[in-house]
Amino acid sequence: MLRMPSCLLKLTRVVLSHKPWALFILIVTFISFVYHKLHWGIWEDPNSRGPPYGLSDEISCAHYVPSSLNIAAGPSPSTGNVFFVETSEQTTPSYLFSCSVESAARAHPGSRVKVLMKGVAKGNTSLPKHWAFSLLSCFPNVEIQPLDLTELFSGTPLAQWYLQPQRYQEPHILAVLSDACRIVLMWKFGGIYLDTDFIVLKNLQNLTNALGIQSEDVLNGAFLSFKPKHEFMELCMQDFVQNYNGWVWGRQGPELLTRVFKKWCSLRTIKSMSCKGVSALAPEAVYPIPWQDWKKLFEAVSALELHKLLEHTYAVHIWNKLSHGTKLEIPSQALLAQLYSQFCPATYAKMKQD
């Protein structure tokens, strides 16, 4: 039973001693007060709230993630983390975002899969309600955390760069921040970094101090795997600041990594190789579909073709910047639909349901 606050009781006595129409105002005020209290949960029992960054239970884990999945024991502290980063304020993950994290969690049951999101504020008691957060909470090795850029860049050559306000007038600032985050994460903590438009097929932990060749003479940082405090990543941070130009697309990303690797190995042309302990992986490892051929992701392929295509592949980059507006039929024999079905079945089940 809701009790009327003392302030409203006093108001009632005043109103009743004046004109009758004032009683109507009192009733409307009280109803409005009750509605806002209930709507915003101010009378909610504090003990009913979940733990920090708890996720809603709208998704049935038993339905989407079979108990036979051997990740119940959780991650091992001895294995490196897998990092994803969202540098925008976005807190409504797409199907592809969910699939990227799910596929990484399934392929790396012994690792922590850390999803760092700028839109998740520090100190919040819970994440925004969204089916993707609920679904990903079914995986004990997935952790969704706030992305504090000032804290991340502290103690690195990028700290002063980040504090310059004019950066936010540049046209590619979100992509540049993402480029910055990945090299700092690799230098500070090591592990694996993946863009949120990858579908992971196999465990990536044996690819150490490695990055992938995107196409002829170009390295891409959508996948990175390095041990912490590696000199190559330190050189990348230095190059980021010394040769900075935020007005050119890719200058701080693929171009930077290509520049540094060429200096590292004294090369003129990038090729699949290992040099001074750093490996440039052949395109089929993580970029089996060239960006120019991204439409192949939406074309039907047979099971045999799929097997051949992915035989030597660890992960598939989906080139979301190019492909995000293309309609994908679910279910279908399209390559991308088959990747969803096999490597992120929980996300795929949600896609079919929707």
N, C-alpha and C positions, 0 to 999 in steps of 0.2 A: 504494500500500500504506500503510495507516494504521499509525503507530508508537505504541506504548504510551508515554505520558508517564512521566518518571522517577519521579514520585511514586507512580504505580501499580506500577512495578517494585519499589520499596522495600516497598510494601504487600504485594506478592506474596511476598517473602522472609519477611516477618513472619508472614503467614497460613500458609505452608507449614510453619512451625516449630510451629504450634499445631494445634488440632483440625481434622479434615478438613472439617467442615461450613462452616468459614469460607471454604473455597475456593469454595463455591457463592455466598457473598455477594460475593466478589471478581468472579466472572464476571458476576453480575447488575449490579454497579456499573459494570464496564467496558462492557457492552452499553448500559447507560443513558447513559453518557458519550458513546459513539460516536453514538448516536441523536440526542442533543441537539446535538452538533456538526454533524451532517449536516443536521438539520432547520432549524436557525437559520443555517446557511450560514457558520459561523465559519471553516471551512477553504476557503471560496470564494476563488477568485483575485480579488484586488482589481481587477485590470485588466479583469475581465469585467463589472464594474458599469457601468451607463449613466451619462450626465451628470446633474448636479443636476436633479431633477424630471423625469427621463426617464420615458417611458411604456412600458408593456408592449406587445409586438408581437403580441398575440393576434389583433388585427384586421388583416385584409389590406387595406391602403390601396388597392391596385389593384382590389380587389373592390368596396369601398364608395365610393371616390372616384375616378372615371375620370381618367386622365391629361390628358384634354382640358380639365379644369377649369382656367381661366386664373388660377391663383393661385400658380403655381410660383415666381414672382419674389419673393413675400413682400411685406410691407407697406412703404409709403413713409413715411419719417419726417415728411413734411410734412403728412400727414393726421391728424386727431384719432383718439384711441382710442375703442373701444367697450367699455364696462364692464358686467360682471355681478358681483353680490355675493351671497355666501352667508354670512349672519351666524351660522348655527347650526354645530354641529360635524359636520354631515352630510357624508359623503364617498362616498355611493352615489347619484350623480345619477340622476334619473328619465328616462324617455323624453322628457318635455316639456323638461326642463332641457337634455338633449343636443340636442334639436331647436332650442331657442332659440339656443344657441351656434352650432350648425351653420348655421342659416339666416342669422344675422348675419355669420358668416365668409364665406359664399357671396355675400351681398349687398354686402360691404365688403372685397373682395380687397386693396385698397390700405391698409387700416387694421389696426392691432393690436387683436385682440379679447381683452381681459384679463378673465379669470375669477378673482376674488378670493375665496378660501375660508378661513373661520376655522378649519376643521378640518384644513387643511394647515399643519403646523408649520414654523416657520422652521428652516432648517438640515438638513431631511430630504434624503436622497439621492434619493428617488424618491417618486412619488405612490402612494397605495393602488391595488392592482390592481383595476380595474373596467373593464368593456367600454366605458363612455362615455369615460373618459380615453384609452383606447387609440384609440377611433374619432376623437375630437377632435384627437388628435395628428397625424392625417393632414393636417390643415389647417395650413400653415406660418404662418398669421397668428394662430393661437390660442395664448395663453399662460395657463397655470393657475398662480396664484401665491398665497402665503399672505396672509391679511388680518390685518395688525397694526393693531388699532383705536387703540391708544395713539399709535402713530406717525402714523396717518392724521389723527387729530383734533388733533395737536400744532400750535400756532401758529394755532388757530382759537378762536372763542367756545365751542366744544363740548368743549375739552380738560378744563376743570374739571368740567363736567357729567358727563363719562364716568367720572371718577375717584371719583364718589360711590357707595359700595357699596350703598346702599339701592335704587339703580336696578334691581337684579336681583331685587327682590321684586315688581316691577310685572308685571301679567298679560300685557302685550303687548311685552315687552322686545325680542324678536327683531325684530318689525316696526318698533319704534321705532329700533333700531340700524340697520336697513336704511334707514329714512327719513333718519337722520343721515348715513350713509355717502354716499348719493347726492348730497346737496347739498354736502357737503365735497369729494367727488370732482370735481363740476362746478366748484366755486369754485377749487380748487387746480390742477386739470389741464385742465379743459374736455374737450370731446368729447361722447360720447353715453352715456347711462345707460339700461339696459333691465332690467326685471324678468325673472326666469328663467321666466316663463310667457307670453312673447311669441313669435310666429312672424313673422319678418321677411320681407317680400315684395320690398321695393325698398330701394335705397341711401338712407340717411337723412341723408347728409352735407349736403345742401342745405337741411335744416331747421335753421337756426342760431338760437340764443337763442329756443328754442321749447319748449312743453309742450302737452299735449292736454287738451281738454275731455272729461271722462268722461260727464257728463250735465248736465242743466240746472243752471246755476249752481255746478258743481263741477269743479275742475281735478284732474288726477291726476298723480302723479310717477312712475308706472311707466315712462314715457318722458320723458327730459329731454335737451336738446341745448343746450349753452351754451359760449361762449368762456371761457377761464380768467379768474379774478378779476373776473367780471361783477358789477356792483353789485346786480343782482336776487338773485343767489345769496348775496351778502353779507348782504342784508336778510333772506333766508330763514334764514341761520345765526343772526342776531340774534334773530329772532322765535322760533326754535326754543328758545332759552334763556329769553327774557323771558316767553313765554307757554306754558311747558312744563307739560304734564299727561300723564304716561305711563299714567294709568288710563282714559283715554278713547280708544277705537279711532279711528284716523284723525286724531287731534288734531295730530300732528306730521307728517302726510302730506298727504292731500288738503285738509284744513281749513287747514293752514298755507299751502300754495301758493295757495289761494283767497283767504285773508286778505291775503297779501302782494301778489298781483296786483291785487286791488281797490284797495288803497292806492296801488300803483304807477301805476294808471291813473285813480284817483279815480272808481271805478265802484261801483254798488250791485248790479249783476247782471252775471255773466260772459257774454260772448258771443264768437263767433269774430272775432278782430281782432288787429291789431298795434298796440302802444302803447309809445312811447318805446323802440323797438327790440326789444321782446319780443313774441312771437306766441303767442296762444292758438289752437291748431288746432281746426278743426271735428271733431266726434266721429268722422266716417268716416275721418279720417287715421290714427289709431292705436287707436281704440276703436269699430270698426264694429258690434260686437255689444255692446249695453248689458249691464251686469252682471245686470239683471233677466231678460234673455233668454238667459242662458248655455246653456240646454238646446238652443238652436238649433244649437250647435256639434256636437251628436250626432245631428242630423236630416239625412236625405238631401237633397242639392241637385243640380240638373242643372249641367252645365258652363256653360250660359248664365247660370243664376242665380248661380253662383259668380263668373263674370266681372263681372256687373253689381254684385254685392255688393262686390267688391274693386277696382272700377275706379279709385277715388280713394283707395285705402288703401295705406299704407306698411308697416304691421305690424298684426297682430291680437293683441289681448290675450285670453288664454284663461280668465282669472278662476279660477286654479287653486284658490284658497281654497274656491270653491263647487263646482268641477267635478271635483276630483281623485278622488272616489270613484266616478265614473260609468264604466261599462264601455264601451270603444270597440272596435267590431268592426273587425278588420284582415284583409283589405281590405274596404272598403265604400264607399258613396257618401256617407257622413256628411261634413259640411263639415270637421270636424277631421281626419278620415282623409285627405281630399283635400289639405288644407294640408300635412300630414306628407309625403304622397307627392310633392308638387310642390316644396316649399321646404326640406325636410331629408331627401332621399332616402336618405342613408346611415343615418340613424336609423330611417327607415321600413323599410329592408331588414332591419335588426336586429330590429325589432318583428315583421315577418313571419316571420323565422327562429325567433324565440322562441315 
